[in-house]
Amino acid sequence: MENSLRANPLDIRAQYERQLTELQEACGETMLEIRAGKNAQALLDAADDK
């Protein structure tokens, strides 16, 4: 606990910003995977209708 009180606020901010960036990238990748899955399913459904 003492170490957290001694932490530099700029270090904490940098850590927070890195974590935020990583989470945003992960979210973006997940959205792309969902879209790719939906597109693949649409293509499979279209192929089944023919």
PyMOL commands that set and color helices and strands:
alter all, ss='L'
color gray80, all
select helices_A, chain A and resi 2-6+9-49
alter helices_A, ss='H'
color red, helices_A
deselect
rebuild
show_as cartoon
